[in-house]
Amino acid sequence: MTPRSPRGAAIAAALATAVLASSCSFEATRESPTPIPPGIPPAAGAPVPTVDLAAPGRTSEQLFEWAQGLNEQMNIPYAALAAYGNAAETMRQTRPECNLAWTTLAGIGHVETRHGRYHGSSLNEDGYALPPIIGVQLDGSPGFAEIPDTDGGELDGDPEFDRAVGPMQFIPESWRKYGRDANGDGRADPNQIDDAAVASARLLCETGGDLSQAENWQRAVLAYNASQEYVMSVRDAAAAYSVRTTAP
């Protein structure tokens, strides 16, 4: 190694001092991603304002202002977020022992159809997924149940086998049991996000009971889709929404 001259050593020392000073003077330009909390059930997330469920028309509209303050940071359409909040509030007022959080509904909505955005669909201003989201034919193919037609193709357009329908993906048989009109138009429609979210809430509460208990929460989500991988995907998405960040 060639010895440094006194002048070279002085320049090197000055450069080192400058680098050290710059590293202490500037913060990182990117924020660290918000860590997703562990545990089951996922946390409740932002509190939902009280909804007047007896009001005429579409009660989820009472939550539009709330939803528009949150939805962008989570990448959820505001109509979907308002529908999840409306459904959770419906259960809080009618079945408080269920302890259902909107984050769980949002987790399911994310995994099922990305909140009504599957394959180029989107929610219109009335909360309908357009084009309608129709799942694959449940004909017993590998990885799928076999469910012969139960509704003459009325909901899913398939007179041979059932298919899952809408932003929360209900098969016709389940829709007959849990479907309710939640947007005040007098008709329960699985393609409409308010109706679909309340139906999902009813399914979860009736199959799980007190969803603040880990075992009950898992049982309820398994009733939606009997897969442990599905349960964990819903959990991860719901937990992300509980801290106001995007789902993984």
C-alpha positions, 0 to 999 in steps of 0.5 A: 500500500502506498502511504498517503500524503498529509494533504490526502489524509486531510481530504479523506478525513474531511470526506468521512466527516461529511458522510457521517454528518449527512447520515445523521442529518437526513431521515429515511425517505421511505416509511417502514410498512405498518406491521400486521398484528398477530393473533385471532381474532383480528382487532376491531379497527376504527370504531363505526359510528352509530347507524339508524337502522330504522331510517328509510333507504340505504342505511350504509349511506350514513357511513359514507363520510366515515368510510371516505376518511379511511378507505384510501389508506386500505385500498377498499372502495368506500361503498364496500367499507361503508357496507362492512361497517353497516353490517357490523353495526347491524349485528351490534344492534341486533346480535351484540353477543356476536361481537363481529368487527367490520375488519373480519367482513373486510378480510372476507371481501378482500379474499373473495373478490377484492371488494367487488373488483375481481376480473375487472368488475367494480362497485357502482354508485348503488353498490352493485358489482358490475359486471356481476361476479359469478364463480366457477361451476361447482361440478366436483372438479379437482379442488371444488365441491359438487353442488347440483343446481338448487335455484334453476339458475335464477341467481347464477345463470347456471341450471346445471350446477350452482356457482358463487355469486356477488362480491361476497360469493354466496352460493344460491342455497346459502343465499336463501338462508342468509340473504337480506335486503340491506339497501332498502330497495325491497329485494335481497340481491347477492350482487349488491354489497350492502345486502351481501355484507349483512348476509355474510355477517348473519352467516358468521354470527349464526355459525360462530357465536361469540366471535371475540373467542378465537375458536369461534372466529375460526369456526365461523370463517371455516363455515365460509370456506373449509380451508385453513389457508383461507382462514389465515388469508382472511385473518391477515387481511382483517388484521391489516385493516385493523391498523389501517394499512393494505391487505397482503 
